[in-house]
């Protein structure tokens, strides 16, 4: 498989074309300029400005409290850093679940003020008409099924979804409904790998898994989990590619000690 290094700009049609070729899509979350710039230069395919910012950036227990304006702030910060990756932003809880008009206003505001190239919405048949409307307006939409964190209170937690036949059947039909409504890709979160494989095969649009096995067309992780910055949260589906928490702690302790000992700054570091 090619590593996509030669591509100048990742686009929605390009991402869709990879499914037929069997090329996997690598996606991570980012919420600020500095990390987004590093990720983009590392040739990541897709950067998701997730409403997980509510958890990892603001310290809330759920994604529900974050506002549309706060999401726009994070999305615009990321977009200013990125030249190559496709940048997708979440529409936060409450900004699209009501009327079609409200969903349209939220989506247009996010697109205009942040400059991102696509939006991600949670839900299936319940939001299909809104997806159709937004796609008709020229806004690429990524779906999100399975564990949809904006519905945490309804689910009663963050457990595995679609274990039972009824919920699995609904997820399968939701995925086809979203595809029909014009979604260009669908995130499948925390569902059995066999179900994710079945859904992925049933669709002509790519699936991106998180805790959904290896048969999705791509994968996404939250950057703080993948980089080992978030030490309190380590579900089964996270692979830690670094231990930045430890490295940062060591660096801060060394700096603090050098300041206290009078070793920083030295002559070379002074004017």
VENGIWO-V78379 format. One record per run of one state. SS is the DSSP state (hx for helix, st for strand, lp for the rest). FROM is the first residue (numbers start at 1). TO is the last residue. Records with the same first field share a line. If there is no record, write none. Layout:
BEGIN
SS: FROM-TO  FROM-TO
END
This chain:
BEGIN
lp: 1-11  22-24  30-32  42-45  50-52  57-67  82-85  91-99  115-117  121-122  124-124  137-139  147-148  156-160  162-164  182-184  190-190  192-192  203-205  211-217  222-222  227-243  262-266  270-271
hx: 12-21  33-41  53-56  68-81  100-114  125-136  149-155  165-181  193-202  223-226  244-261  267-269
st: 25-29  46-49  86-90  118-120  123-123  140-146  161-161  185-189  191-191  206-210  218-221
END
